[in-house]
């Protein structure tokens, strides 16, 4: 078809009808695409969890904003900042964008291609004659419009497009899995910072107690009621308490910088206001049934989507084995040998219809090898999917057990802490009265410090186990087709 402002090309009605019938026939033939039917991966799922005795009885969906259930306003702000500024989320977003572009590119092969080529040429020839120099000028212009369409007889282009869509879905699920991992990472890093700060405060209190007792021992030594050995032992206790502060301070600064990286901030100068784990709520989590886990974990959905993409790759490879690749080409051109686009000079119109066939005669088994490779890759993805499901089932049971055991241990450790604090007070009074020796007092002091430190670590373990349980259950995410898939059992 020609673009000429003076003499546009007019297609005859018969030619238009022929063209329309050609593309209609191509569309009908392309409808005979190879079906993407391959046996799915089978896996028997348990009816309940092994840790059902400690799990909440209700099968209630996890809240998508699960981190708000800890009643930590600063954590909520950190999560919001991480989801908007983390490099990991930005990278995952770009991968989704790339997959969307790939889908559009694959879909473009289902439509005809249209190319326009326009050219103009001007020249001047000078020739010396007996009469002088004779100049001859020439000008020629042409415009051509070409339409080509590959008839997708065996459905290769459609399968490629379907595979690109499946890959896009997998990338989107990977994005959700990245968000979930990032949120859990921010929560656990925040707990770690608060726990280290609380342990530092306990170590400082222990140092203060040691220094106070050292003053008592020193006074008794001056009056002859304590030996030089008692004084030396208590001085060693004070020095050990001071030394215990250093590694905790280093760990606290390292954890704070790690949290800054997760949030997407510069580590230098980053700070949080929280000082301890006290006041944080530890929510009870109701786990989904094992069967429901398949539609609530984005990583499992991504693995399944890659299986669908592998099916499409097999269809593409198999389609390459079949004969006859047909391509229809339709072109029209108008040219003017004397004038440019701005003038008229008896333009010449031409139109061509081309039908090309292509069939590989011998390829040394390359195409069949591609089919076998695609089938092997799919088998690998099936096993990867099975492993991902088995791992997910293990993670949920492990998280259920850890959450319940840490809850019990925290309660027990709290009682131990209270008793050791009472024992230290009594031991200090008895030492001042001369009823007990310094050894009993030092043992009581070390027991209290250890009990308080263990209590903080147990609470940290309980909070981390709860976060891990939320993550293992999918963090409130649901497959877009969750209802249909559960009904169909797919």
C-alpha positions in Angstrom: 0.0 0.0 0.0 1.4 3.4 -1.0 1.6 6.6 1.0 1.5 9.3 -1.6 -0.2 12.7 -1.0 -1.0 13.2 -4.7 -1.9 9.7 -5.9 -2.9 7.3 -3.1 -3.0 3.7 -4.2 -6.6 2.3 -4.4 -6.9 -1.4 -3.9 -9.5 -3.2 -6.1 -12.4 -4.8 -4.2 -11.4 -8.3 -5.5 -7.9 -7.9 -4.1 -9.2 -6.9 -0.7 -11.5 -9.9 -0.6 -8.7 -12.2 -1.5 -6.5 -10.7 1.2 -9.2 -11.0 3.8 -9.8 -14.7 2.9 -6.1 -15.4 3.1 -5.8 -14.1 6.6 -9.1 -15.7 7.6 -7.7 -19.1 6.4 -4.5 -18.4 8.3 -6.4 -17.8 11.5 -8.4 -21.0 11.1 -5.3 -23.0 10.5 -3.6 -21.4 13.4 -6.5 -22.5 15.6 -5.2 -26.1 15.2 -2.6 -25.5 18.0 -1.2 -28.4 19.8 -2.8 -28.9 23.2 -0.7 -28.3 26.3 -1.6 -31.5 28.1 1.0 -33.1 30.3 0.6 -35.1 33.5 0.8 -33.0 36.6 3.0 -33.6 39.5 1.3 -35.7 42.1 1.9 -35.5 45.8 -0.1 -36.9 48.7 -0.6 -34.1 51.3 -1.2 -34.9 55.0 -4.6 -34.3 56.5 -3.2 -32.4 59.5 0.0 -31.2 61.1 2.2 -33.4 63.4 2.2 -30.4 65.8 -1.7 -30.3 65.7 -1.7 -30.5 69.5 0.0 -27.1 69.8 -1.7 -25.6 66.7 -4.7 -23.4 67.0 -7.8 -25.4 66.0 -9.3 -22.9 63.6 -8.2 -22.8 59.9 -8.3 -19.1 59.6 -6.4 -17.1 57.0 -3.4 -15.2 58.2 -3.8 -11.4 58.0 -1.9 -9.9 55.1 -0.6 -7.2 57.5 0.5 -9.8 60.0 3.4 -7.6 61.4 0.9 -5.2 62.9 -0.3 -7.9 65.3 2.9 -7.4 67.4 1.8 -3.9 68.5 5.1 -2.3 67.5 4.5 1.0 65.8 8.2 1.4 64.9 8.3 -2.1 63.3 5.3 -1.1 61.1 7.2 2.1 60.0 10.3 0.0 59.2 8.4 -2.5 57.2 6.6 0.2 55.2 10.0 1.8 54.4 11.6 -1.5 53.5 8.7 -2.4 51.1 9.1 1.0 49.3 12.9 1.4 49.4 14.6 -1.9 49.6 16.9 -2.8 46.7 15.6 -6.4 46.7 12.0 -5.2 46.1 13.2 -2.9 43.3 15.1 -5.8 41.6 12.0 -8.0 41.9 9.9 -5.2 40.4 12.2 -4.9 37.4 12.1 -8.6 36.8 8.3 -8.5 36.7 8.6 -5.6 34.2 11.0 -7.6 32.0 8.6 -10.6 32.1 5.7 -8.3 31.0 7.8 -7.1 28.1 8.6 -10.7 27.1 4.9 -11.5 27.0 4.2 -8.6 24.7 7.0 -9.6 22.5 5.8 -13.2 22.3 2.3 -12.1 21.6 3.5 -9.9 18.7 4.2 -13.1 16.7 0.5 -13.9 16.6 -0.2 -10.8 14.5 0.9 -9.8 11.0 3.9 -7.6 10.5 3.6 -4.4 8.6 6.6 -2.6 7.0 6.7 0.7 5.2 9.7 1.6 3.0 9.9 5.0 1.3 12.8 6.3 -0.7 13.7 9.2 -3.0 16.8 9.7 -5.1 18.1 12.7 -6.9 21.1 12.8 -9.2 22.9 15.0 -11.7 25.1 13.9 -14.5 27.5 16.3 -16.3 28.9 15.5 -19.8 31.4 17.5 -21.8 30.4 18.0 -25.5 31.6 20.1 -28.4 28.9 22.5 -27.4 30.0 22.7 -23.8 29.0 21.0 -20.6 25.6 19.4 -20.6 23.9 18.7 -17.2 21.3 16.0 -16.8 19.2 15.8 -13.6 17.2 12.8 -12.5 14.8 12.2 -9.7 13.0 9.0 -8.7 10.8 8.1 -5.7 9.2 5.0 -4.4 7.1 3.8 -1.5 6.3 0.2 -0.6 4.1 -1.3 2.1 4.6 -5.0 2.9 2.5 -7.3 5.1 3.7 -10.7 6.2 2.1 -13.3 8.4 3.3 -16.7 9.6 0.6 -19.3 9.8 1.0 -21.0 13.1 -0.1 -24.4 12.0 1.3 -26.4 14.9 0.7 -23.8 17.6 4.3 -23.0 18.2 3.7 -19.2 18.5 0.7 -19.7 20.8 2.7 -22.1 23.0 5.5 -19.6 23.2 3.1 -16.9 24.2 1.5 -19.2 26.8 4.9 -20.0 28.2 5.8 -16.3 28.5 2.6 -15.7 30.4 3.4 -18.6 32.8 6.9 -17.2 33.3 5.3 -13.8 34.0 3.1 -15.4 36.7 6.1 -17.1 38.2 7.9 -13.8 38.3 5.0 -12.1 40.0 4.8 -14.8 42.6 8.6 -14.4 43.2 7.9 -10.7 43.8 5.4 -11.6 46.5 7.9 -14.1 48.0 10.5 -11.4 48.1 8.2 -9.1 49.9 7.4 -11.8 52.4 11.0 -12.7 53.0 11.9 -9.0 53.4 9.2 -8.3 55.9 10.1 -11.3 58.0 13.8 -10.3 57.8 13.0 -6.8 59.0 11.0 -8.1 61.9 13.6 -10.6 63.0 16.4 -8.0 62.6 14.4 -5.5 64.7 13.8 -8.1 67.4 17.6 -8.8 67.4 18.5 -5.2 67.9 16.0 -4.8 70.8 17.1 -8.1 72.4 20.8 -7.0 72.3 20.0 -3.7 73.8 18.0 -5.3 76.6 20.9 -7.8 77.2 23.3 -4.8 77.4 21.1 -3.2 80.0 21.1 -6.5 82.0 24.9 -6.7 81.7 25.2 -3.1 82.9 22.9 -3.8 85.9 25.0 -6.9 86.6 28.1 -4.7 86.6 26.5 -2.3 89.0 25.6 -5.2 91.3 29.2 -6.5 91.1 30.6 -3.0 91.9 28.2 -2.6 94.8 29.2 -6.0 96.2 32.8 -5.1 95.7 32.3 -2.1 97.9 30.8 -4.3 100.6 33.7 -6.8 100.4 36.2 -4.0 100.4 34.7 -2.5 103.5 34.6 -5.9 105.3 38.3 -6.4 104.2 39.3 -3.1 105.8 37.7 -4.2 109.1 39.2 -7.6 108.9 35.9 -9.5 108.3 36.9 -10.5 104.8 40.1 -12.0 103.4 42.3 -10.7 100.6 41.2 -13.7 98.5 37.5 -12.6 98.8 38.5 -9.1 97.7 40.5 -10.4 94.7 37.6 -12.7 93.6 35.1 -9.9 93.7 37.4 -7.6 91.8 37.7 -10.4 89.1 33.9 -10.5 89.0 33.7 -6.8 88.3 36.3 -7.0 85.6 34.5 -9.9 83.9 31.2 -8.0 84.0 32.8 -5.0 82.3 34.4 -7.3 79.7 31.0 -8.9 78.9 29.7 -5.5 77.7 32.1 -5.3 74.8 30.9 -8.2 72.5 27.2 -7.2 73.2 27.9 -3.6 72.1 29.6 -4.8 68.9 26.7 -7.2 68.1 24.1 -4.5 68.7 25.8 -2.1 66.2 26.2 -4.9 63.7 22.5 -5.9 63.9 21.5 -2.2 63.6 23.5 -1.9 60.4 22.0 -5.1 59.0 18.6 -3.7 59.7 19.5 -0.6 57.9 20.4 -2.6 54.8 17.1 -4.4 54.8 15.2 -1.1 55.1 17.2 0.4 52.2 19.0 3.0 54.3 22.6 4.0 54.7 24.0 2.1 57.7 26.0 5.0 59.0 23.8 7.1 61.3 20.8 4.7 61.2 19.0 4.4 64.5 15.8 3.0 66.0 14.2 4.1 69.2 13.2 0.7 70.7 15.2 -0.4 73.7 13.7 -3.7 74.8 11.3 -6.5 74.0 9.0 -5.6 76.8 5.6 -4.4 75.7 5.5 -6.4 72.5 2.5 -8.6 71.8 3.1 -12.2 70.7 0.0 -13.2 68.6 -1.4 -16.6 68.4 -1.3 -17.9 64.8 -3.9 -20.2 63.4 -2.3 -22.4 60.7 -3.9 -23.3 57.4 -4.5 -27.0 56.7 -1.7 -28.6 54.7 -3.8 -28.7 51.5 -4.5 -25.0 51.7 -0.7 -24.3 51.9 -0.4 -24.8 48.1 -2.5 -21.7 47.4 -1.0 -19.6 50.3 2.7 -19.8 49.6 3.9 -17.6 46.7 7.1 -19.7 46.3 5.0 -22.8 45.7 2.9 -20.9 43.2 6.0 -19.7 41.4 7.3 -23.3 41.1 4.0 -24.5 39.7 3.9 -21.6 37.2 7.4 -22.6 36.0 6.0 -26.1 35.4 3.4 -24.5 33.1 6.1 -22.6 31.3 8.0 -25.9 30.9 4.9 -27.5 29.3 4.8 -24.7 26.8 8.5 -25.1 26.0 7.9 -28.8 25.3 5.1 -27.8 22.9 7.3 -25.4 21.1 10.1 -27.9 20.7 7.7 -30.6 19.4 6.1 -28.2 17.0 9.5 -27.7 15.4 9.4 -31.4 14.4 6.4 -31.1 12.2 6.7 -30.1 8.5 5.5 -27.0 6.7 6.0 -23.6 8.0 4.0 -21.3 5.9 4.4 -17.6 5.6 2.1 -15.3 3.5 3.6 -12.0 2.2 1.6 -9.3 0.6 3.3 -6.2 -0.7 2.4 -3.2 -2.8 4.6 -0.4 -4.2 4.3 2.8 -6.2 7.2 4.5 -7.9 7.8 7.6 -9.9 10.9 7.6 -12.2 11.0 11.4 -12.8 9.6 13.3 -9.9 9.8 13.2 -6.1 6.9 12.8 -3.6 5.8 16.4 -4.2 5.0 15.9 -7.9 3.4 13.6 -10.5 5.0 11.7 -13.2 2.9 8.7 -14.2 3.5 6.6 -11.1 3.8 2.8 -11.5 1.8 0.6 -9.1 2.8 -3.0 -8.3 1.4 -5.6 -5.9 2.8 -9.0 -5.0 1.4 -11.9 -3.0 4.0 -14.4 -1.8 3.4 -17.8 -0.2 6.6 -19.5 1.2 7.0 -23.0 2.6 9.9 -24.2 4.7 10.7 -27.7 5.9 13.9 -29.0 7.5 15.2 -32.1 5.6 18.1 -33.1 7.8 19.3 -31.5 11.1 21.3 -34.3 12.6 18.8 -34.8 15.4 19.1 -31.3 16.7 15.3 -30.7 16.9 14.5 -34.0 18.5 17.3 -33.3 21.0 15.6 -30.0 21.9 12.4 -31.9 22.6 14.2 -34.3 24.9 16.0 -31.5 26.7 12.7 -29.7 27.3 11.1 -32.8 28.7 14.1 -33.4 31.0 14.0 -29.8 32.2 10.3 -30.2 33.0 11.1 -33.4 35.0 13.6 -31.4 37.0 11.0 -28.7 37.6 8.6 -31.3 38.8 11.1 -32.6 41.4 11.9 -29.0 42.4 8.2 -28.4 43.0 7.9 -31.6 45.0 10.9 -30.6 47.1 9.5 -27.1 47.6 6.2 -28.5 48.9 7.9 -31.0 51.2 10.1 -28.2 52.5 7.1 -26.0 53.1 5.3 -28.7 55.1 8.4 -29.2 57.2 8.8 -25.5 57.8 5.2 -25.1 59.1 5.5 -28.0 61.5 8.9 -26.8 62.7 7.6 -23.3 63.2 4.5 -24.6 65.1 6.7 -26.6 67.4 9.2 -23.7 67.9 6.5 -21.2 68.7 4.8 -23.4 71.3 8.0 -24.7 72.9 9.5 -21.2 73.1 6.2 -20.0 74.8 6.5 -22.6 77.4 10.3 -22.0 77.9 9.8 -18.3 78.3 7.2 -18.8 81.1 9.5 -21.2 82.9 12.5 -18.9 82.4 10.6 -16.0 83.8 9.9 -18.0 87.0 13.6 -19.0 87.2 14.5 -15.3 86.9 12.2 -14.3 89.7 13.6 -17.0 92.0 17.2 -16.1 91.3 16.5 -12.4 92.0 15.0 -13.4 95.3 18.0 -15.7 96.1 20.4 -12.9 95.4 18.6 -10.5 97.7 18.6 -13.1 100.5 22.3 -14.0 99.9 23.4 -10.4 100.1 21.6 -9.9 103.4 23.1 -13.1 104.9 26.6 -12.1 103.7 26.3 -8.7 105.3 25.2 -10.5 108.5 28.1 -12.9 108.2 25.8 -16.0 107.9 27.1 -16.9 104.4 30.4 -16.7 102.7 31.3 -14.8 99.5 31.1 -17.9 97.4 27.4 -18.2 98.0 26.9 -14.6 97.1 28.9 -14.8 93.9 27.0 -17.8 92.8 23.7 -16.0 93.4 24.9 -13.0 91.4 26.0 -15.1 88.4 22.7 -17.1 88.5 20.6 -13.9 88.3 22.6 -12.5 85.5 22.4 -15.8 83.5 18.7 -16.1 84.2 17.9 -12.5 83.1 20.0 -13.0 79.9 18.4 -16.3 79.1 14.9 -14.8 79.6 15.6 -12.1 77.0 16.9 -14.8 74.6 13.9 -17.0 75.1 11.6 -14.1 74.4 13.6 -13.3 71.2 13.3 -17.0 70.2 9.5 -16.8 70.7 9.1 -13.7 68.6 11.3 -15.1 65.9 9.5 -18.4 65.9 6.2 -16.5 65.5 7.6 -14.5 62.5 8.9 -17.7 61.0 5.4 -19.3 61.4 3.8 -16.4 59.6 6.4 -16.7 56.8 5.9 -20.5 56.5 2.1 -20.0 56.2 2.6 -17.5 53.3 2.2 -14.3 55.2 -1.5 -13.9 54.3 -0.9 -14.2 50.5 -3.4 -16.1 48.5 -3.3 -17.4 44.9 -5.5 -15.3 42.6 -7.4 -18.5 41.6 -7.3 -20.0 45.1 -11.1 -20.8 45.3 -11.2 -22.5 41.9 -8.0 -24.5 42.5 -9.2 -25.8 45.9 -12.6 -26.8 44.4 -10.9 -28.6 41.5 -8.1 -30.1 43.6 -5.5 -28.6 41.2 
